[in-house]
């Protein structure tokens, strides 16, 4: 079956890659960030289209149809709208005035005009509590899509062989009968992929070093103080294991005591915590034994 697809909010192309690996032909990826063009087109057999999707939905939503193959057996519209308004980092505050809150409405408007056979929407777990999400689901139902049940929308990434404790919410819409995600690959935590299982084949690197064999395997340079902090960090713990002289002033304040993931160290034989946009910064997320770095593509980096 030849399925022709377009990926909205495509970014560097993670969803496009997954769709291609599943046998779907992704004709184009749309995103407002033109810096994503290089990694998207280098890693996928698809065209990158630099467009503001909110503006596209208001002014020219039907143009997305031009990228779909008229001879395909079925068409698919996929999209991971920006998650910032729905992220748990909002701590439950009202984010309806966030500038990216309406992007899910833009996605629905494009679905209205394109009328694909299938719709795929993936986002953070917390999106299900947002009013705009309810509008999205009601719209798909109005357009005649069969949706997978809520019990099937919950995705815990390690169960699907992804070494990261990220939870996602996946909506599958179909005009041709309901489609479910199916059973997870791993039912037991004992079978979850770990950080070690994914990067242990990479050679150790010191601060600021690059691999002679893999251009994507490199580390950020670190000050002597930060190197010492890394050495004092214990797997699964954070700055609380450091000597007092290495702690930052913010850690000593009551308001800073809850930021345990900052300068955190991953546990090698467990899945990694959720990797955020700024994961390449030592002071933002979990690091140390597996210090990630941001390049054209994302990869963990193992340091000595």
DOLO-121842 format. One line per 8 residues: number of its first residue (from 1); for each residue z, y, x of C-alpha. Coordinates in nm, 2 decimals. Layout:
BEGIN
NUM) Z Y X ~ ...
***
This chain:
BEGIN
1) 0.00 0.00 0.00 ~ -0.11 0.33 0.14 ~ 0.16 0.60 0.08 ~ 0.07 0.95 0.18 ~ 0.36 1.19 0.24 ~ 0.47 1.55 0.33 ~ 0.81 1.62 0.49 ~ 0.97 1.95 0.39
9) 1.24 2.11 0.61 ~ 1.11 1.86 0.87 ~ 1.28 2.01 1.18 ~ 1.21 1.81 1.49 ~ 1.09 1.52 1.28 ~ 1.37 1.26 1.24 ~ 1.28 1.18 0.87 ~ 0.91 1.18 0.95
17) 0.97 0.93 1.23 ~ 1.17 0.70 0.99 ~ 0.90 0.72 0.72 ~ 0.63 0.64 0.98 ~ 0.83 0.34 1.10 ~ 0.85 0.22 0.74 ~ 0.47 0.23 0.71 ~ 0.44 0.57 0.53
25) 0.16 0.80 0.64 ~ 0.32 1.15 0.69 ~ 0.03 1.40 0.68 ~ 0.24 1.71 0.76 ~ 0.58 1.85 0.82 ~ 0.68 2.20 0.70 ~ 0.96 2.40 0.86 ~ 1.03 2.77 0.92
33) 1.14 2.71 1.28 ~ 0.82 2.71 1.49 ~ 1.02 2.59 1.79 ~ 1.02 2.25 1.62 ~ 0.64 2.22 1.66 ~ 0.64 2.06 2.00 ~ 0.90 1.79 1.95 ~ 0.77 1.72 1.60
41) 0.40 1.67 1.70 ~ 0.49 1.49 2.03 ~ 0.70 1.23 1.86 ~ 0.51 1.19 1.53 ~ 0.15 1.13 1.42 ~ 0.16 1.43 1.20 ~ 0.08 1.80 1.18 ~ 0.35 2.07 1.20
49) 0.31 2.35 0.95 ~ 0.52 2.66 1.02 ~ 0.61 2.80 0.68 ~ 0.91 2.95 0.50 ~ 0.96 2.69 0.23 ~ 1.14 2.93 0.00 ~ 0.85 3.17 0.02 ~ 0.61 2.88 -0.01
57) 0.78 2.77 -0.33 ~ 0.76 3.12 -0.48 ~ 0.40 3.20 -0.39 ~ 0.19 2.90 -0.32 ~ 0.37 2.56 -0.40 ~ 0.05 2.38 -0.51 ~ -0.09 2.42 -0.16 ~ 0.13 2.14 -0.04
65) -0.09 1.90 -0.24 ~ -0.38 1.98 0.00 ~ -0.21 1.79 0.28 ~ -0.18 1.47 0.08 ~ -0.45 1.20 0.09 ~ -0.64 1.19 -0.24 ~ -0.73 0.83 -0.17 ~ -0.38 0.71 -0.12
73) -0.22 0.45 -0.35 ~ 0.08 0.67 -0.39 ~ 0.22 1.01 -0.27 ~ 0.57 1.10 -0.15 ~ 0.74 1.43 -0.10 ~ 1.05 1.42 0.12 ~ 1.29 1.69 0.22 ~ 1.63 1.75 0.39
81) 1.71 2.10 0.27 ~ 1.95 2.29 0.50 ~ 2.30 2.14 0.47 ~ 2.50 2.44 0.59 ~ 2.60 2.56 0.23 ~ 2.73 2.21 0.15 ~ 2.88 2.11 0.48 ~ 3.25 2.01 0.49
89) 3.29 2.29 0.74 ~ 3.29 2.53 0.44 ~ 3.63 2.37 0.35 ~ 3.55 2.37 -0.02 ~ 3.48 2.74 -0.05 ~ 3.22 2.87 -0.29 ~ 2.89 2.89 -0.09 ~ 2.65 2.97 -0.37
97) 2.58 3.31 -0.21 ~ 2.47 3.14 0.12 ~ 2.11 3.24 0.21 ~ 2.01 2.87 0.23 ~ 2.18 2.76 -0.09 ~ 1.85 2.80 -0.29 ~ 1.64 2.59 -0.07 ~ 1.71 2.29 -0.29
105) 1.56 2.48 -0.58 ~ 1.26 2.56 -0.37 ~ 1.22 2.18 -0.30 ~ 1.23 2.11 -0.68 ~ 0.98 2.38 -0.75 ~ 0.73 2.22 -0.51 ~ 0.79 1.88 -0.67 ~ 0.71 2.04 -1.00
113) 0.36 2.15 -0.88 ~ 0.28 1.86 -0.65 ~ 0.39 1.58 -0.89 ~ 0.43 1.32 -0.62 ~ 0.48 0.95 -0.71 ~ 0.80 0.94 -0.50 ~ 1.07 1.19 -0.40 ~ 1.32 1.15 -0.12
121) 1.61 1.39 -0.07 ~ 1.87 1.35 0.20 ~ 2.17 1.57 0.27 ~ 2.54 1.58 0.35 ~ 2.78 1.38 0.14 ~ 2.94 1.69 -0.02 ~ 2.61 1.82 -0.17 ~ 2.69 1.61 -0.48
129) 2.96 1.86 -0.58 ~ 2.72 2.17 -0.58 ~ 2.58 2.32 -0.90 ~ 2.23 2.35 -0.73 ~ 2.24 1.97 -0.67 ~ 2.30 1.91 -1.05 ~ 2.00 2.14 -1.12 ~ 1.79 1.93 -0.88
137) 1.89 1.60 -1.04 ~ 1.84 1.73 -1.39 ~ 1.49 1.87 -1.28 ~ 1.38 1.53 -1.14 ~ 1.50 1.36 -1.46 ~ 1.30 1.61 -1.67 ~ 0.99 1.55 -1.46 ~ 1.01 1.18 -1.54
145) 1.16 1.04 -1.21 ~ 1.37 0.72 -1.21 ~ 1.67 0.78 -0.97 ~ 1.88 0.54 -0.77 ~ 2.24 0.54 -0.91 ~ 2.52 0.73 -0.74 ~ 2.67 0.41 -0.61 ~ 2.34 0.35 -0.41
153) 2.31 0.71 -0.28 ~ 2.61 0.68 -0.05 ~ 2.51 0.61 0.31 ~ 2.76 0.54 0.59 ~ 2.54 0.55 0.90 ~ 2.70 0.27 1.11 ~ 2.62 0.03 0.82 ~ 2.26 0.11 0.88
161) 2.27 0.06 1.26 ~ 2.32 0.42 1.35 ~ 2.60 0.47 1.61 ~ 2.75 0.78 1.44 ~ 3.02 0.80 1.17 ~ 2.81 1.04 0.96 ~ 2.80 1.00 0.58 ~ 2.48 1.10 0.40
169) 2.37 1.13 0.04 ~ 2.02 1.00 -0.03 ~ 1.83 1.05 -0.36 ~ 1.53 0.83 -0.43 ~ 1.31 0.93 -0.72 ~ 1.02 0.72 -0.85 ~ 0.77 0.75 -1.13 ~ 0.69 0.38 -1.09
177) 1.03 0.22 -1.17 ~ 1.37 0.26 -0.99 ~ 1.39 0.22 -0.61 ~ 1.73 0.14 -0.45 ~ 1.83 0.16 -0.09 ~ 1.94 -0.20 -0.08 ~ 2.22 -0.36 0.10 ~ 2.34 -0.22 0.44
185) 2.24 -0.40 0.76 ~ 2.61 -0.43 0.87 ~ 2.88 -0.52 0.62 ~ 3.16 -0.55 0.88 ~ 3.29 -0.27 1.11 ~ 3.29 -0.53 1.39 ~ 2.91 -0.52 1.38 ~ 2.87 -0.15 1.39
193) 2.67 -0.02 1.69 ~ 2.88 0.17 1.95 ~ 2.82 0.45 2.19 ~ 2.83 0.21 2.48 ~ 2.57 -0.02 2.32 ~ 2.32 0.26 2.29 ~ 2.36 0.44 2.63 ~ 2.51 0.19 2.87
201) 2.17 0.13 3.03 ~ 2.16 0.50 3.15 ~ 2.27 0.56 3.50 ~ 2.58 0.78 3.54 ~ 2.52 1.14 3.63 ~ 2.75 1.41 3.76 ~ 2.76 1.77 3.63 ~ 2.42 1.94 3.65
209) 2.24 1.63 3.77 ~ 1.91 1.49 3.64 ~ 1.78 1.14 3.63 ~ 1.49 1.06 3.86 ~ 1.37 0.80 3.61 ~ 1.41 0.97 3.27 ~ 1.34 1.34 3.22 ~ 1.56 1.35 2.91
217) 1.86 1.21 3.09 ~ 2.04 1.51 3.24 ~ 2.37 1.69 3.22 ~ 2.49 2.04 3.20 ~ 2.66 2.20 3.49 ~ 3.03 2.23 3.46 ~ 3.29 2.45 3.62 ~ 3.56 2.28 3.84
225) 3.81 2.36 3.56 ~ 3.60 2.19 3.29 ~ 3.54 1.89 3.52 ~ 3.92 1.86 3.56 ~ 3.95 1.88 3.18 ~ 3.70 1.60 3.13 ~ 3.89 1.38 3.38 ~ 4.21 1.44 3.19
233) 4.05 1.36 2.85 ~ 4.12 1.02 2.70 ~ 3.89 0.82 2.47 ~ 3.96 0.91 2.11 ~ 4.17 1.20 2.20 ~ 4.12 1.57 2.28 ~ 4.28 1.86 2.47 ~ 4.63 1.75 2.37
241) 4.62 1.51 2.67 ~ 4.56 1.79 2.92 ~ 4.83 1.93 3.15 ~ 4.96 2.26 3.01 ~ 4.78 2.46 3.28 ~ 4.44 2.34 3.16 ~ 4.49 2.43 2.80 ~ 4.33 2.73 2.65
249) 4.53 3.01 2.49 ~ 4.39 2.93 2.14 ~ 4.52 2.57 2.17 ~ 4.87 2.71 2.21 ~ 4.86 2.90 1.88 ~ 4.95 2.74 1.55 ~ 4.60 2.83 1.42 ~ 4.44 2.63 1.70
257) 4.64 2.31 1.67 ~ 4.40 2.16 1.41 ~ 4.08 2.18 1.62 ~ 4.12 1.83 1.76 ~ 3.74 1.76 1.80 ~ 3.69 2.05 2.04 ~ 3.67 1.90 2.39 ~ 3.72 1.56 2.23
265) 3.62 1.24 2.41 ~ 3.43 0.96 2.24 ~ 3.55 0.60 2.23 ~ 3.29 0.40 2.41 ~ 3.32 0.09 2.19 ~ 3.31 0.27 1.86 ~ 3.04 0.47 1.68 ~ 3.02 0.83 1.79
273) 3.16 1.10 1.56 ~ 2.91 1.32 1.37 ~ 2.69 1.51 1.62 ~ 2.64 1.87 1.52 ~ 2.38 2.13 1.61 ~ 2.59 2.27 1.91 ~ 2.67 1.92 2.04 ~ 2.55 2.01 2.39
281) 2.83 2.26 2.43 ~ 3.14 2.10 2.59 ~ 3.37 2.32 2.39 ~ 3.22 2.26 2.05 ~ 3.23 1.88 1.98 ~ 3.31 1.54 2.12 ~ 3.21 1.50 2.48 ~ 3.34 1.37 2.82
289) 3.25 1.00 2.86 ~ 2.94 1.07 2.66 ~ 2.84 1.43 2.71 ~ 2.52 1.50 2.51 ~ 2.27 1.76 2.61 ~ 2.00 1.93 2.40 ~ 1.64 1.89 2.52 ~ 1.30 1.86 2.35
297) 1.45 1.54 2.19 ~ 1.81 1.46 2.15 ~ 1.98 1.19 2.35 ~ 2.33 1.11 2.47 ~ 2.41 1.15 2.83 ~ 2.65 0.93 3.02 ~ 2.85 1.12 3.29 ~ 3.07 0.99 3.57
***
